[in-house]
């Protein structure tokens, strides 16, 4: 599975905060109701765009440890 670094699709920022974990979305389409699998919701700290990821997504942090 390919790992990609986080990039906001709107502003290309790689900074985001967790807005929710194990979030389930529910809704209705025509006469059917649905419930999603648990999602992690991230919010871009630069533009506020919300991104939804399922459990298969792995997040890595690339912070420089050099002082």
Beta strands, then each sheet from edge to edge (+ up, - down):
strand 1: 16-23
strand 2: 26-29
strand 3: 32-35
strand 4: 39-44
strand 5: 50-53
sheet 1: 1+ 4- 5+
sheet 2: 2+ 3-
end
